[in-house]
Amino acid sequence: MRNVTDCSKLQKGKHETDETFKMKILLCKLGRKLGFEVDMEEPPETELGELAIRHDVLWYIKPPEWIRELFGIMLSRNDLCPEYRTLVEKKQALRRELFAAFEIEGTDVTTKAMKGDISNLSKLPYGIIVVKRGRKETSKEPIRNRFEKALIEFRSLHGPNNVIVVSFEDIEKLAKRWGLK
């Protein structure tokens, strides 16, 4: 859902746990409280268009005026190569910029799926994986710790990124500090 204005109107997905749905609602409310535009279950608005990957929750900000001015100055030149001009036009046309994307994992997932989540979030300003802390699903180790290890391994192979792994409890504490819940 694009530009959610009423988080209470969101509907639970067929295969979504109650805990995961509650976390989506909380992230929606928190994003709105912090002044972001919020999307749910949508690909981010980027120059990739429909090729972009869907995320559970997205927080957007308005682009700063100076960058819009700079795009206009660039586009006023007639010496840009056509492909580059198209790229700048696409960037100028975006009315909002992605600030943070969230993937919520309420149950255990495979290491391969973990690395997929990390990869999908790795190029974003902030990519946040929210996991059920300490839950010992089918593995011997809590999912949060497995995600942390997968992130460290991903970083060693692909370099730094802005992905972090947090628990449901971490988000609940943040929301409480901002007067929610």
GROMACS elastic network, one bead per residue, 0.5 to 0.9 nm:
[ bonds ]
;  ai    aj funct       b0    kb
    1     4     6  0.64281   500
    1    10     6  0.84455   500
    1    38     6  0.87177   500
    1    39     6  0.56355   500
    1    40     6  0.50513   500
    1    41     6  0.63960   500
    1    42     6  0.64396   500
    2    37     6  0.88309   500
    2    38     6  0.71858   500
    2    40     6  0.66466   500
    2    41     6  0.85515   500
    2    42     6  0.70979   500
    3    37     6  0.57491   500
    3    38     6  0.51912   500
    3    39     6  0.51006   500
    3    40     6  0.81183   500
    4     7     6  0.64141   500
    4     9     6  0.88254   500
    4    10     6  0.85888   500
    4    28     6  0.78639   500
    4    32     6  0.85655   500
    4    37     6  0.72300   500
    4    38     6  0.54766   500
    4    39     6  0.57956   500
    4    40     6  0.74013   500
    5     9     6  0.89243   500
    5    32     6  0.77855   500
    5    37     6  0.81675   500
    5    38     6  0.77624   500
    6     9     6  0.58063   500
    6    10     6  0.77955   500
    6    28     6  0.87618   500
    6    29     6  0.83786   500
    7    10     6  0.57480   500
    7    24     6  0.89384   500
    7    25     6  0.60009   500
    7    26     6  0.83551   500
    7    28     6  0.59531   500
    7    29     6  0.61498   500
    7    32     6  0.87106   500
    8    11     6  0.83296   500
    8    25     6  0.71401   500
    8    29     6  0.87067   500
   10    24     6  0.89877   500
   10    25     6  0.74603   500
   10    40     6  0.86599   500
   11    21     6  0.83664   500
   12    15     6  0.84399   500
   12    16     6  0.65375   500
   12    17     6  0.83186   500
   12    18     6  0.79187   500
   12    21     6  0.59742   500
   12    22     6  0.89074   500
   13    16     6  0.50848   500
   13    17     6  0.83036   500
   13    21     6  0.78304   500
   14    17     6  0.85780   500
   16    19     6  0.82797   500
   16    20     6  0.63730   500
   16    21     6  0.64342   500
   16   106     6  0.86879   500
   17    20     6  0.52374   500
   17    21     6  0.62490   500
   17    22     6  0.86365   500
   17   106     6  0.72272   500
   17   107     6  0.85482   500
   18    21     6  0.51578   500
   18    22     6  0.61382   500
   18    23     6  0.86369   500
   19    22     6  0.51424   500
   19    23     6  0.62389   500
   19    24     6  0.87631   500
   19   106     6  0.68303   500
   19   132     6  0.88109   500
   20    23     6  0.50603   500
   20    24     6  0.63216   500
   20    25     6  0.87762   500
   20   104     6  0.66516   500
   20   105     6  0.71755   500
   20   106     6  0.54805   500
   20   107     6  0.87913   500
   20   132     6  0.88379   500
   21    24     6  0.50735   500
   21    25     6  0.63446   500
   21    26     6  0.86468   500
   22    25     6  0.51091   500
   22    26     6  0.61624   500
   22    27     6  0.86690   500
   23    27     6  0.60954   500
   23    28     6  0.84581   500
   23   104     6  0.77070   500
   23   130     6  0.86825   500
   23   168     6  0.71615   500
   23   171     6  0.82628   500
   23   172     6  0.83886   500
   24    27     6  0.51426   500
   24    28     6  0.60816   500
   24    29     6  0.86130   500
   24    40     6  0.80910   500
   24    56     6  0.72940   500
   24    57     6  0.68266   500
   24   104     6  0.76885   500
   25    28     6  0.50270   500
   25    29     6  0.61797   500
   25    30     6  0.85253   500
   26    29     6  0.51132   500
   26    30     6  0.59838   500
   26    31     6  0.84504   500
   26   171     6  0.82310   500
   26   172     6  0.77997   500
   26   175     6  0.74867   500
   26   180     6  0.81107   500
   26   181     6  0.78389   500
   27    31     6  0.59250   500
   27    32     6  0.84866   500
   27    38     6  0.89692   500
   27    57     6  0.71265   500
   27   102     6  0.85236   500
   27   171     6  0.77704   500
   27   175     6  0.82001   500
   28    31     6  0.52151   500
   28    32     6  0.62528   500
   28    33     6  0.85820   500
   28    38     6  0.63284   500
   28    39     6  0.79781   500
   28    40     6  0.78545   500
   28    57     6  0.70785   500
   28    58     6  0.84695   500
   28    59     6  0.84498   500
   29    32     6  0.51715   500
   29    33     6  0.60324   500
   29    34     6  0.85940   500
   29    38     6  0.87878   500
   29   175     6  0.85491   500
   29   180     6  0.78113   500
   30    34     6  0.61301   500
   30    35     6  0.86924   500
   30    36     6  0.87965   500
   30   174     6  0.85265   500
   30   175     6  0.60392   500
   30   178     6  0.76910   500
   30   180     6  0.72758   500
   31    34     6  0.51566   500
   31    35     6  0.64133   500
   31    36     6  0.52868   500
   31    37     6  0.71753   500
   31    38     6  0.63742   500
   31    58     6  0.85201   500
   31    59     6  0.62660   500
   31    60     6  0.88186   500
   32    35     6  0.51299   500
   32    36     6  0.52776   500
   32    37     6  0.64202   500
   32    38     6  0.66344   500
   32    59     6  0.84868   500
   33    36     6  0.75120   500
   33   178     6  0.77395   500
   33   179     6  0.89280   500
   33   180     6  0.85778   500
   34   178     6  0.82368   500
   35    60     6  0.89542   500
   35    61     6  0.81256   500
   36    59     6  0.55286   500
   36    60     6  0.53538   500
   36    61     6  0.57327   500
   36    62     6  0.86529   500
   36    99     6  0.85317   500
   37    58     6  0.80959   500
   37    59     6  0.57099   500
   37    61     6  0.65760   500
   37    62     6  0.87027   500
   37    96     6  0.85449   500
   38    57     6  0.70926   500
   38    58     6  0.55748   500
   38    60     6  0.63572   500
   39    42     6  0.63733   500
   39    43     6  0.88305   500
   39    44     6  0.83623   500
   39    55     6  0.89176   500
   39    56     6  0.83007   500
   39    57     6  0.58907   500
   39    58     6  0.50504   500
   39    59     6  0.66982   500
   39    60     6  0.81518   500
   40    43     6  0.88543   500
   40    54     6  0.88289   500
   40    55     6  0.73168   500
   40    56     6  0.56021   500
   40    58     6  0.63154   500
   41    54     6  0.58995   500
   41    55     6  0.53950   500
   41    57     6  0.61711   500
   41    58     6  0.80624   500
   42    45     6  0.86653   500
   42    52     6  0.89990   500
   42    53     6  0.79232   500
   42    55     6  0.59832   500
   42    56     6  0.72288   500
   42    57     6  0.77807   500
   42    58     6  0.78253   500
   43    46     6  0.85654   500
   43    49     6  0.81103   500
   43    50     6  0.70895   500
   43    51     6  0.80540   500
   43    52     6  0.52789   500
   43    53     6  0.50253   500
   43    55     6  0.61868   500
   43    58     6  0.86512   500
   44    48     6  0.87052   500
   44    49     6  0.80006   500
   44    50     6  0.87360   500
   44    52     6  0.62197   500
   44    53     6  0.70566   500
   44    54     6  0.67734   500
   44    55     6  0.75412   500
   44    58     6  0.71726   500
   44    97     6  0.89083   500
   44    98     6  0.68932   500
   44   101     6  0.83562   500
   45    48     6  0.77638   500
   45    49     6  0.64971   500
   45    50     6  0.85800   500
   45    52     6  0.78085   500
   45    94     6  0.74111   500
   45    96     6  0.77893   500
   45    97     6  0.74709   500
   45    98     6  0.72203   500
   46    49     6  0.57563   500
   46    50     6  0.87947   500
   46    52     6  0.73036   500
   46    90     6  0.83504   500
   46    91     6  0.77465   500
   46    94     6  0.73371   500
   46    97     6  0.78505   500
   46    98     6  0.79850   500
   47    52     6  0.85967   500
   47    87     6  0.75406   500
   47    90     6  0.59291   500
   47    91     6  0.64976   500
   47    94     6  0.81970   500
   48    51     6  0.53425   500
   48    52     6  0.55430   500
   49    52     6  0.59985   500
   50    53     6  0.80313   500
   53   120     6  0.69471   500
   54    57     6  0.88365   500
   54   120     6  0.89638   500
   55    58     6  0.67594   500
   55   101     6  0.64278   500
   55   102     6  0.62951   500
   55   103     6  0.59695   500
   55   104     6  0.88399   500
   55   120     6  0.86986   500
   55   121     6  0.86994   500
   56   101     6  0.75130   500
   56   102     6  0.57995   500
   56   103     6  0.53010   500
   56   104     6  0.66250   500
   57   100     6  0.83644   500
   57   101     6  0.58070   500
   57   102     6  0.50769   500
   57   103     6  0.69690   500
   57   104     6  0.84417   500
   58    98     6  0.71341   500
   58    99     6  0.77121   500
   58   100     6  0.58927   500
   58   102     6  0.63503   500
   59    97     6  0.86348   500
   59    98     6  0.61540   500
   59    99     6  0.56054   500
   59   100     6  0.51703   500
   59   101     6  0.63423   500
   59   102     6  0.85881   500
   60    96     6  0.60763   500
   60    97     6  0.53887   500
   60    99     6  0.51363   500
   60   100     6  0.70736   500
   60   101     6  0.89448   500
   61    64     6  0.87989   500
   61    95     6  0.89397   500
   61    96     6  0.55503   500
   61    97     6  0.53548   500
   61    98     6  0.65006   500
   61    99     6  0.62808   500
   62    65     6  0.87206   500
   62    95     6  0.65798   500
   62    97     6  0.60466   500
   62    98     6  0.88423   500
   63    66     6  0.84468   500
   63    67     6  0.70623   500
   63    68     6  0.73044   500
   63    94     6  0.82380   500
   63    95     6  0.69721   500
   63    96     6  0.56418   500
   63    97     6  0.58714   500
   64    67     6  0.58069   500
   64    68     6  0.69351   500
   65    68     6  0.52232   500
   65    69     6  0.62458   500
   65    70     6  0.86580   500
   66    69     6  0.50324   500
   66    70     6  0.61189   500
   66    71     6  0.86752   500
   67    71     6  0.61577   500
   67    72     6  0.85871   500
   67    92     6  0.83846   500
   68    71     6  0.51368   500
   68    72     6  0.63199   500
   68    73     6  0.87483   500
   68    91     6  0.88607   500
   68    92     6  0.61923   500
   69    72     6  0.50592   500
   69    73     6  0.62520   500
   69    74     6  0.86455   500
   70    73     6  0.50329   500
   70    74     6  0.61427   500
   70    75     6  0.85668   500
   71    74     6  0.50531   500
   71    75     6  0.60859   500
   71    76     6  0.86077   500
   71    88     6  0.65709   500
   71    89     6  0.77376   500
   71    91     6  0.80230   500
   71    92     6  0.60730   500
   72    75     6  0.51012   500
   72    76     6  0.61832   500
   72    89     6  0.88959   500
   72    92     6  0.77804   500
   73    76     6  0.52021   500
   73    77     6  0.70691   500
   74    77     6  0.56927   500
   74    78     6  0.87760   500
   74    80     6  0.81181   500
   74    85     6  0.84929   500
   74    88     6  0.80471   500
   75    78     6  0.73550   500
   75    80     6  0.77730   500
   75    85     6  0.68238   500
   75    88     6  0.74437   500
   75    89     6  0.75875   500
   77    80     6  0.66762   500
   78    81     6  0.85258   500
   79    82     6  0.89131   500
   80    83     6  0.82379   500
   80    84     6  0.64056   500
   80    85     6  0.58080   500
   81    84     6  0.53963   500
   81    85     6  0.61870   500
   81    86     6  0.87935   500
   82    85     6  0.50480   500
   82    86     6  0.62709   500
   82    87     6  0.87383   500
   83    86     6  0.51532   500
   83    87     6  0.63748   500
   83    88     6  0.88519   500
   84    88     6  0.62647   500
   84    89     6  0.85604   500
   85    88     6  0.51792   500
   85    89     6  0.60877   500
   85    90     6  0.86255   500
   86    89     6  0.50572   500
   86    90     6  0.62174   500
   86    91     6  0.87010   500
   87    90     6  0.52092   500
   87    91     6  0.63554   500
   87    92     6  0.86815   500
   88    91     6  0.50410   500
   88    92     6  0.60398   500
   88    93     6  0.85408   500
   89    92     6  0.50177   500
   89    93     6  0.60955   500
   89    94     6  0.88886   500
   90    93     6  0.51503   500
   90    94     6  0.66896   500
   91    94     6  0.55282   500
   91    95     6  0.88899   500
   92    95     6  0.77929   500
   93    96     6  0.89878   500
   94    97     6  0.71113   500
   98   101     6  0.75526   500
   98   124     6  0.76806   500
   98   125     6  0.73757   500
   98   126     6  0.87316   500
   99   124     6  0.76752   500
   99   125     6  0.57812   500
   99   126     6  0.63577   500
   99   127     6  0.88535   500
  100   124     6  0.71089   500
  100   125     6  0.62332   500
  100   127     6  0.58008   500
  100   128     6  0.72606   500
  101   121     6  0.71492   500
  101   124     6  0.75112   500
  101   125     6  0.84396   500
  101   126     6  0.64265   500
  101   127     6  0.51096   500
  101   128     6  0.61561   500
  101   129     6  0.85247   500
  102   121     6  0.81893   500
  102   126     6  0.85273   500
  102   127     6  0.60744   500
  102   129     6  0.57206   500
  102   130     6  0.69759   500
  103   117     6  0.71498   500
  103   121     6  0.83948   500
  103   127     6  0.79756   500
  103   128     6  0.63848   500
  103   130     6  0.61323   500
  103   131     6  0.85415   500
  104   128     6  0.84598   500
  104   129     6  0.59312   500
  104   131     6  0.60891   500
  104   132     6  0.86257   500
  104   168     6  0.87946   500
  105   108     6  0.73470   500
  105   109     6  0.77600   500
  105   129     6  0.73478   500
  105   130     6  0.61016   500
  105   132     6  0.68481   500
  105   143     6  0.88784   500
  106   130     6  0.80101   500
  106   131     6  0.57472   500
  106   132     6  0.52770   500
  106   133     6  0.89955   500
  106   135     6  0.89307   500
  106   168     6  0.86173   500
  107   131     6  0.78359   500
  107   132     6  0.70539   500
  107   135     6  0.79728   500
  107   137     6  0.67980   500
  107   143     6  0.79585   500
  108   131     6  0.89620   500
  108   132     6  0.87807   500
  108   135     6  0.81529   500
  108   136     6  0.79286   500
  108   137     6  0.55261   500
  108   138     6  0.68469   500
  108   139     6  0.78586   500
  108   142     6  0.85367   500
  108   143     6  0.60801   500
  109   112     6  0.81263   500
  109   113     6  0.61464   500
  109   114     6  0.67095   500
  109   137     6  0.89659   500
  109   143     6  0.77748   500
  110   113     6  0.51676   500
  110   114     6  0.63095   500
  110   115     6  0.87724   500
  111   115     6  0.62450   500
  111   116     6  0.85604   500
  111   146     6  0.76346   500
  111   147     6  0.77764   500
  111   150     6  0.69975   500
  112   115     6  0.52297   500
  112   116     6  0.62632   500
  112   117     6  0.88120   500
  112   150     6  0.89581   500
  113   117     6  0.62611   500
  113   118     6  0.86393   500
  114   117     6  0.51544   500
  114   118     6  0.62772   500
  114   119     6  0.85969   500
  114   146     6  0.84735   500
  114   147     6  0.63003   500
  114   150     6  0.68363   500
  114   151     6  0.82845   500
  115   119     6  0.59670   500
  115   120     6  0.84844   500
  115   147     6  0.82056   500
  115   150     6  0.63221   500
  115   151     6  0.72415   500
  115   154     6  0.70175   500
  116   119     6  0.50399   500
  116   120     6  0.60702   500
  116   121     6  0.86414   500
  117   120     6  0.51756   500
  117   121     6  0.63586   500
  117   122     6  0.85384   500
  117   129     6  0.77167   500
  118   121     6  0.52850   500
  118   122     6  0.58378   500
  118   127     6  0.79101   500
  118   128     6  0.87748   500
  118   129     6  0.78622   500
  118   147     6  0.87862   500
  118   150     6  0.82660   500
  118   151     6  0.67071   500
  118   154     6  0.76809   500
  118   163     6  0.67743   500
  118   164     6  0.87955   500
  119   122     6  0.50508   500
  119   123     6  0.78153   500
  119   154     6  0.80431   500
  119   163     6  0.89951   500
  120   123     6  0.73966   500
  120   124     6  0.84874   500
  120   127     6  0.84962   500
  121   124     6  0.56908   500
  121   125     6  0.87216   500
  121   126     6  0.76257   500
  121   128     6  0.75008   500
  121   129     6  0.85725   500
  121   161     6  0.86311   500
  121   162     6  0.80445   500
  121   163     6  0.64529   500
  122   125     6  0.83597   500
  122   126     6  0.81404   500
  122   127     6  0.64943   500
  122   160     6  0.85234   500
  122   161     6  0.53971   500
  122   162     6  0.62912   500
  122   163     6  0.58992   500
  123   126     6  0.83379   500
  123   127     6  0.80564   500
  123   161     6  0.68203   500
  123   162     6  0.75487   500
  123   163     6  0.86658   500
  124   127     6  0.59138   500
  124   161     6  0.81469   500
  124   162     6  0.69440   500
  124   163     6  0.81151   500
  125   161     6  0.85867   500
  125   162     6  0.62830   500
  125   163     6  0.85751   500
  126   161     6  0.85569   500
  126   162     6  0.51941   500
  126   163     6  0.60849   500
  126   164     6  0.78701   500
  127   161     6  0.86015   500
  127   162     6  0.59818   500
  127   164     6  0.64077   500
  127   165     6  0.86823   500
  128   162     6  0.82900   500
  128   163     6  0.56364   500
  128   164     6  0.50998   500
  128   165     6  0.59572   500
  128   166     6  0.71163   500
  129   147     6  0.85439   500
  129   163     6  0.74242   500
  129   164     6  0.62621   500
  129   166     6  0.61656   500
  129   167     6  0.81928   500
  130   133     6  0.87451   500
  130   144     6  0.85037   500
  130   164     6  0.86443   500
  130   165     6  0.60860   500
  130   166     6  0.50144   500
  130   167     6  0.53250   500
  130   168     6  0.60255   500
  130   170     6  0.86919   500
  130   171     6  0.79520   500
  131   134     6  0.88083   500
  131   135     6  0.88876   500
  131   143     6  0.70346   500
  131   144     6  0.59036   500
  131   147     6  0.84793   500
  131   165     6  0.73179   500
  131   166     6  0.63049   500
  131   168     6  0.58804   500
  132   135     6  0.60096   500
  132   142     6  0.85564   500
  132   143     6  0.71902   500
  132   144     6  0.69104   500
  132   166     6  0.86368   500
  132   167     6  0.56045   500
  132   168     6  0.54551   500
  132   169     6  0.79053   500
  133   136     6  0.89353   500
  133   142     6  0.69901   500
  133   143     6  0.70249   500
  133   144     6  0.56430   500
  133   145     6  0.84748   500
  133   166     6  0.80567   500
  133   168     6  0.64537   500
  133   169     6  0.71533   500
  133   170     6  0.89658   500
  134   141     6  0.79614   500
  134   143     6  0.65876   500
  134   144     6  0.64713   500
  134   145     6  0.78843   500
  134   167     6  0.86166   500
  135   141     6  0.82828   500
  135   142     6  0.51900   500
  135   143     6  0.63970   500
  135   144     6  0.80313   500
  136   139     6  0.59996   500
  136   140     6  0.63311   500
  136   141     6  0.61306   500
  136   143     6  0.68497   500
  137   140     6  0.79499   500
  137   141     6  0.84504   500
  137   142     6  0.74004   500
  137   143     6  0.76300   500
  138   141     6  0.86611   500
  139   142     6  0.71371   500
  139   143     6  0.79171   500
  141   144     6  0.84166   500
  141   145     6  0.68212   500
  141   146     6  0.67706   500
  142   145     6  0.55495   500
  142   146     6  0.65243   500
  142   147     6  0.88728   500
  143   146     6  0.50069   500
  143   147     6  0.61122   500
  143   148     6  0.85877   500
  144   147     6  0.51209   500
  144   148     6  0.62360   500
  144   149     6  0.87703   500
  144   165     6  0.71656   500
  144   166     6  0.75200   500
  144   167     6  0.70246   500
  145   148     6  0.50084   500
  145   149     6  0.63101   500
  145   150     6  0.86136   500
  146   149     6  0.51735   500
  146   150     6  0.61431   500
  146   151     6  0.86001   500
  147   151     6  0.60506   500
  147   152     6  0.86172   500
  147   165     6  0.69258   500
  148   151     6  0.51206   500
  148   152     6  0.63119   500
  148   153     6  0.87119   500
  148   164     6  0.82403   500
  148   165     6  0.64486   500
  149   152     6  0.51217   500
  149   153     6  0.62161   500
  149   154     6  0.85653   500
  150   153     6  0.51050   500
  150   154     6  0.60536   500
  150   155     6  0.85930   500
  151   155     6  0.61088   500
  151   156     6  0.85917   500
  151   163     6  0.78306   500
  151   164     6  0.80476   500
  151   165     6  0.82046   500
  152   155     6  0.51544   500
  152   156     6  0.62496   500
  152   157     6  0.87916   500
  153   156     6  0.51236   500
  153   157     6  0.64091   500
  153   158     6  0.86507   500
  154   157     6  0.52232   500
  154   158     6  0.58897   500
  154   159     6  0.75318   500
  154   160     6  0.88401   500
  155   158     6  0.51215   500
  155   160     6  0.54714   500
  155   161     6  0.70803   500
  156   159     6  0.57495   500
  156   160     6  0.79333   500
  158   161     6  0.84922   500
  160   163     6  0.88062   500
  161   164     6  0.88427   500
  166   169     6  0.81089   500
  166   170     6  0.61113   500
  166   171     6  0.73868   500
  167   170     6  0.50736   500
  167   171     6  0.66784   500
  167   172     6  0.86988   500
  168   171     6  0.53353   500
  168   172     6  0.62191   500
  168   173     6  0.87256   500
  169   173     6  0.61231   500
  169   174     6  0.86117   500
  170   173     6  0.52083   500
  170   174     6  0.63012   500
  170   175     6  0.86872   500
  171   174     6  0.50381   500
  171   175     6  0.60882   500
  171   176     6  0.85328   500
  172   175     6  0.50934   500
  172   176     6  0.61391   500
  172   177     6  0.86974   500
  172   180     6  0.84795   500
  172   181     6  0.76857   500
  173   176     6  0.50651   500
  173   177     6  0.62957   500
  173   178     6  0.88221   500
  174   177     6  0.51390   500
  174   178     6  0.65415   500
  174   179     6  0.89296   500
  174   180     6  0.86523   500
  175   178     6  0.51292   500
  175   179     6  0.64178   500
  175   180     6  0.50815   500
  175   181     6  0.67726   500
  176   179     6  0.50199   500
  176   181     6  0.59606   500
  177   180     6  0.73621   500
